[in-house]
Amino acid sequence: MLNEEVLNIEIRKFLKKVGITSQREIENSIRNAFNQSIIKKDQILEATIVLEIPTVKLKYTIDGKISLA
């Protein structure tokens, strides 16, 4: 039988790592692009995250926007 508590804890640990790492990478990339005049401070950026776990045949795409103003 699947241990739901362990599963929940492990998923939360993974998502925490994803969240922290993703935020840092997005912030760094946006700052660099702004400093190089690639983007403007009032721009809206299209963003996509792909969650994939090949073993269980999961591939889920989340689309969104990041507003800089």
DRENTORKOL-3810 file (N, C-alpha, C; in nm, 4 decimals):
REM DRENTORKOL-3810
@n.u->0.0836; n.v->-0.1178; n.w->0.0000; ca.u->0.0000; ca.v->0.0000; ca.w->0.0000; c.u->0.0883; c.v->0.1244; c.w->0.0000
@n.u->0.0471; n.v->0.2264; n.w->-0.0729; ca.u->0.1201; ca.v->0.3517; ca.w->-0.0831; c.u->0.1074; c.v->0.4308; c.w->0.0471
@n.u->0.2203; n.v->0.4784; n.w->0.0979; ca.u->0.2196; ca.v->0.5582; ca.w->0.2199; c.u->0.1897; c.v->0.7032; c.w->0.1804
@n.u->0.0661; n.v->0.7451; n.w->0.1994; ca.u->0.0202; ca.v->0.8778; ca.w->0.1575; c.u->0.0946; c.v->0.9898; c.w->0.2295
@n.u->0.1281; n.v->0.9696; n.w->0.3544; ca.u->0.1993; ca.v->1.0724; ca.w->0.4302; c.u->0.3388; c.v->1.0957; c.w->0.3735
@n.u->0.4100; n.v->0.9882; n.w->0.3450; ca.u->0.5438; ca.v->0.9993; ca.w->0.2868; c.u->0.5342; c.v->1.0636; c.w->0.1486
@n.u->0.4385; n.v->1.0199; n.w->0.0690; ca.u->0.4190; ca.v->1.0774; ca.w->-0.0641; c.u->0.3962; c.v->1.2282; c.w->-0.0545
@n.u->0.3083; n.v->1.2700; n.w->0.0347; ca.u->0.2767; ca.v->1.4116; ca.w->0.0518; c.u->0.4002; c.v->1.4906; c.w->0.0926
@n.u->0.4767; n.v->1.4389; n.w->0.1863; ca.u->0.5974; ca.v->1.5072; ca.w->0.2339; c.u->0.6997; c.v->1.5198; c.w->0.1206
@n.u->0.7200; n.v->1.4127; n.w->0.0464; ca.u->0.8181; ca.v->1.4133; ca.w->-0.0620; c.u->0.7771; c.v->1.5087; c.w->-0.1744
@n.u->0.6494; n.v->1.5126; n.w->-0.2069; ca.u->0.6008; ca.v->1.6061; ca.w->-0.3097; c.u->0.6212; c.v->1.7492; c.w->-0.2624
@n.u->0.5894; n.v->1.7770; n.w->-0.1371; ca.u->0.6072; ca.v->1.9121; ca.w->-0.0829; c.u->0.7544; c.v->1.9538; c.w->-0.0845
@n.u->0.8457; n.v->1.8618; n.w->-0.0511; ca.u->0.9887; ca.v->1.8929; ca.w->-0.0552; c.u->1.0323; c.v->1.9258; c.w->-0.1976
@n.u->0.9840; n.v->1.8455; n.w->-0.2931; ca.u->1.0182; ca.v->1.8683; ca.w->-0.4334; c.u->0.9643; c.v->2.0036; c.w->-0.4800
@n.u->0.8378; n.v->2.0329; n.w->-0.4483; ca.u->0.7770; ca.v->2.1593; ca.w->-0.4913; c.u->0.8442; c.v->2.2800; c.w->-0.4258
@n.u->0.8888; n.v->2.2662; n.w->-0.3025; ca.u->0.9611; ca.v->2.3746; ca.w->-0.2372; c.u->1.0910; c.v->2.4030; c.w->-0.3115
@n.u->1.1625; n.v->2.2973; n.w->-0.3474; ca.u->1.2869; ca.v->2.3125; ca.w->-0.4241; c.u->1.2587; c.v->2.3765; c.w->-0.5594
@n.u->1.1534; n.v->2.3316; n.w->-0.6268; ca.u->1.1152; ca.v->2.3877; ca.w->-0.7565; c.u->1.0817; c.v->2.5356; c.w->-0.7422
@n.u->1.0029; n.v->2.5686; n.w->-0.6414; ca.u->0.9606; ca.v->2.7070; ca.w->-0.6221; c.u->1.0766; c.v->2.8004; c.w->-0.5955
@n.u->1.1638; n.v->2.7634; n.w->-0.5040; ca.u->1.2779; ca.v->2.8478; ca.w->-0.4680; c.u->1.3727; c.v->2.8625; c.w->-0.5865
@n.u->1.4064; n.v->2.7518; n.w->-0.6502; ca.u->1.4986; ca.v->2.7547; ca.w->-0.7634; c.u->1.4396; c.v->2.8318; c.w->-0.8807
@n.u->1.3132; n.v->2.8076; n.w->-0.9109; ca.u->1.2477; ca.v->2.8756; ca.w->-1.0221; c.u->1.2443; c.v->3.0256; c.w->-1.0001
@n.u->1.2077; n.v->3.0683; n.w->-0.8806; ca.u->1.2005; ca.v->3.2116; ca.w->-0.8533; c.u->1.3367; c.v->3.2771; c.w->-0.8717
@n.u->1.4404; n.v->3.2151; n.w->-0.8193; ca.u->1.5758; ca.v->3.2698; ca.w->-0.8320; c.u->1.6178; c.v->3.2803; c.w->-0.9780
@n.u->1.5935; n.v->3.1761; n.w->-1.0551; ca.u->1.6323; ca.v->3.1757; ca.w->-1.1966; c.u->1.5535; c.v->3.2787; c.w->-1.2775
@n.u->1.4235; n.v->3.2893; n.w->-1.2501; ca.u->1.3407; ca.v->3.3877; ca.w->-1.3209; c.u->1.3880; c.v->3.5284; c.w->-1.2877
@n.u->1.4078; n.v->3.5573; n.w->-1.1596; ca.u->1.4533; ca.v->3.6907; ca.w->-1.1194; c.u->1.5868; c.v->3.7262; c.w->-1.1845
@n.u->1.6829; n.v->3.6352; n.w->-1.1808; ca.u->1.8140; ca.v->3.6611; ca.w->-1.2409; c.u->1.8032; c.v->3.6854; c.w->-1.3907
@n.u->1.7239; n.v->3.6042; n.w->-1.4577; ca.u->1.7089; ca.v->3.6184; ca.w->-1.6027; c.u->1.6415; c.v->3.7497; c.w->-1.6397
@n.u->1.5392; n.v->3.7873; n.w->-1.5633; ca.u->1.4688; ca.v->3.9129; ca.w->-1.5911; c.u->1.5614; c.v->4.0314; c.w->-1.5642
@n.u->1.6337; n.v->4.0295; n.w->-1.4542; ca.u->1.7283; ca.v->4.1388; ca.w->-1.4251; c.u->1.8325; c.v->4.1521; c.w->-1.5345
@n.u->1.8891; n.v->4.0390; n.w->-1.5772; ca.u->1.9899; ca.v->4.0420; ca.w->-1.6840; c.u->1.9322; c.v->4.0953; c.w->-1.8142
@n.u->1.8130; n.v->4.0507; n.w->-1.8491; ca.u->1.7493; ca.v->4.0973; ca.w->-1.9726; c.u->1.7191; c.v->4.2464; c.w->-1.9644
@n.u->1.6748; n.v->4.2931; n.w->-1.8483; ca.u->1.6471; ca.v->4.4359; ca.w->-1.8310; c.u->1.7768; c.v->4.5168; c.w->-1.8415
@n.u->1.8820; n.v->4.4706; n.w->-1.7760; ca.u->2.0102; ca.v->4.5416; ca.w->-1.7789; c.u->2.0709; c.v->4.5470; c.w->-1.9185
@n.u->2.0363; n.v->4.4504; n.w->-2.0030; ca.u->2.0850; ca.v->4.4476; ca.w->-2.1410; c.u->1.9858; c.v->4.5126; c.w->-2.2373
@n.u->1.8830; n.v->4.5770; n.w->-2.1826; ca.u->1.7789; ca.v->4.6446; ca.w->-2.2612; c.u->1.7030; c.v->4.5507; c.w->-2.3549
@n.u->1.6919; n.v->4.4253; n.w->-2.3160; ca.u->1.6160; ca.v->4.3272; ca.w->-2.3946; c.u->1.4671; c.v->4.3396; c.w->-2.3633
@n.u->1.4365; n.v->4.3756; n.w->-2.2393; ca.u->1.2980; ca.v->4.3962; ca.w->-2.1978; c.u->1.2847; c.v->4.5335; c.w->-2.1329
@n.u->1.1591; n.v->4.5796; n.w->-2.1237; ca.u->1.1307; ca.v->4.7091; ca.w->-2.0620; c.u->1.0607; c.v->4.6875; c.w->-1.9283
@n.u->1.0655; n.v->4.7898; n.w->-1.8423; ca.u->1.0122; ca.v->4.7755; ca.w->-1.7067; c.u->0.8609; c.v->4.7636; c.w->-1.6997
@n.u->0.7900; n.v->4.7937; n.w->-1.8073; ca.u->0.6438; ca.v->4.7839; ca.w->-1.8057; c.u->0.5930; c.v->4.6662; c.w->-1.8894
@n.u->0.6797; n.v->4.5754; n.w->-1.9204; ca.u->0.6478; ca.v->4.4631; ca.w->-2.0082; c.u->0.5738; c.v->4.3518; c.w->-1.9347
@n.u->0.4980; n.v->4.2738; n.w->-2.0108; ca.u->0.4355; ca.v->4.1513; ca.w->-1.9589; c.u->0.5032; c.v->4.0351; c.w->-2.0307
@n.u->0.5573; n.v->3.9421; n.w->-1.9542; ca.u->0.6307; ca.v->3.8285; ca.w->-2.0108; c.u->0.5456; c.v->3.7028; c.w->-2.0071
@n.u->0.5413; n.v->3.6328; n.w->-2.1180; ca.u->0.4751; ca.v->3.5026; ca.w->-2.1241; c.u->0.5686; c.v->3.4003; c.w->-2.0586
@n.u->0.5126; n.v->3.3114; n.w->-1.9783; ca.u->0.5938; ca.v->3.2106; ca.w->-1.9103; c.u->0.5267; c.v->3.0737; c.w->-1.9206
@n.u->0.6095; n.v->2.9710; n.w->-1.9274; ca.u->0.5601; ca.v->2.8334; ca.w->-1.9338; c.u->0.6471; c.v->2.7454; c.w->-1.8453
@n.u->0.5818; n.v->2.6594; n.w->-1.7699; ca.u->0.6510; ca.v->2.5580; ca.w->-1.6894; c.u->0.6004; c.v->2.4219; c.w->-1.7368
@n.u->0.6925; n.v->2.3288; n.w->-1.7564; ca.u->0.6539; ca.v->2.1933; ca.w->-1.7926; c.u->0.6953; c.v->2.1009; c.w->-1.6785
@n.u->0.5973; n.v->2.0355; n.w->-1.6195; ca.u->0.6207; ca.v->1.9376; ca.w->-1.5135; c.u->0.6195; c.v->1.8001; c.w->-1.5791
@n.u->0.7272; n.v->1.7276; n.w->-1.5602; ca.u->0.7361; ca.v->1.5981; ca.w->-1.6268; c.u->0.7924; c.v->1.4926; c.w->-1.5323
@n.u->0.7216; n.v->1.3808; n.w->-1.5238; ca.u->0.7692; ca.v->1.2616; ca.w->-1.4524; c.u->0.7502; c.v->1.1450; c.w->-1.5498
@n.u->0.8523; n.v->1.1164; n.w->-1.6289; ca.u->0.8378; ca.v->1.0149; ca.w->-1.7342; c.u->0.7926; c.v->0.8773; c.w->-1.6847
@n.u->0.8377; n.v->0.8364; n.w->-1.5681; ca.u->0.8055; ca.v->0.7027; ca.w->-1.5177; c.u->0.6557; c.v->0.6798; c.w->-1.5039
@n.u->0.5829; n.v->0.7858; n.w->-1.4665; ca.u->0.4376; ca.v->0.7728; ca.w->-1.4506; c.u->0.3616; c.v->0.8391; c.w->-1.5654
@n.u->0.4361; n.v->0.8700; n.w->-1.6718; ca.u->0.3791; ca.v->0.9284; ca.w->-1.7935; c.u->0.3050; c.v->1.0597; c.w->-1.7660
@n.u->0.3639; n.v->1.1422; n.w->-1.6776; ca.u->0.3069; ca.v->1.2736; ca.w->-1.6491; c.u->0.3834; c.v->1.3790; c.w->-1.7270
@n.u->0.3116; n.v->1.4582; n.w->-1.8015; ca.u->0.3670; ca.v->1.5768; ca.w->-1.8659; c.u->0.2570; c.v->1.6812; c.w->-1.8637
@n.u->0.2775; n.v->1.7858; n.w->-1.7832; ca.u->0.1756; ca.v->1.8864; ca.w->-1.7617; c.u->0.2360; c.v->2.0247; c.w->-1.7815
@n.u->0.1734; n.v->2.1053; n.w->-1.8642; ca.u->0.2236; ca.v->2.2386; ca.w->-1.8958; c.u->0.1361; c.v->2.3434; c.w->-1.8283
@n.u->0.2028; n.v->2.4404; n.w->-1.7667; ca.u->0.1335; ca.v->2.5515; ca.w->-1.7018; c.u->0.1794; c.v->2.6783; c.w->-1.7691
@n.u->0.0852; n.v->2.7544; n.w->-1.8254; ca.u->0.1158; ca.v->2.8811; ca.w->-1.8908; c.u->0.0712; c.v->2.9953; c.w->-1.8007
@n.u->0.1455; n.v->3.1033; n.w->-1.8086; ca.u->0.1095; ca.v->3.2215; ca.w->-1.7302; c.u->0.1790; c.v->3.3439; c.w->-1.7811
@n.u->0.1646; n.v->3.4507; n.w->-1.7069; ca.u->0.2275; ca.v->3.5783; ca.w->-1.7423; c.u->0.2933; c.v->3.6378; c.w->-1.6192
@n.u->0.4010; n.v->3.7104; n.w->-1.6441; ca.u->0.4705; ca.v->3.7837; ca.w->-1.5389; c.u->0.4707; c.v->3.9299; c.w->-1.5803
@n.u->0.4006; n.v->4.0109; n.w->-1.5044; ca.u->0.3927; ca.v->4.1538; ca.w->-1.5319; c.u->0.5054; c.v->4.2248; c.w->-1.4578
@n.u->0.5761; n.v->4.3114; n.w->-1.5261; ca.u->0.6873; ca.v->4.3833; ca.w->-1.4644; c.u->0.6462; c.v->4.5215; c.w->-1.4144
@n.u->0.5224; n.v->4.5583; n.w->-1.4350; ca.u->0.4773; ca.v->4.6914; ca.w->-1.3899; c.u->0.3807; c.v->4.6785; c.w->-1.2741
END
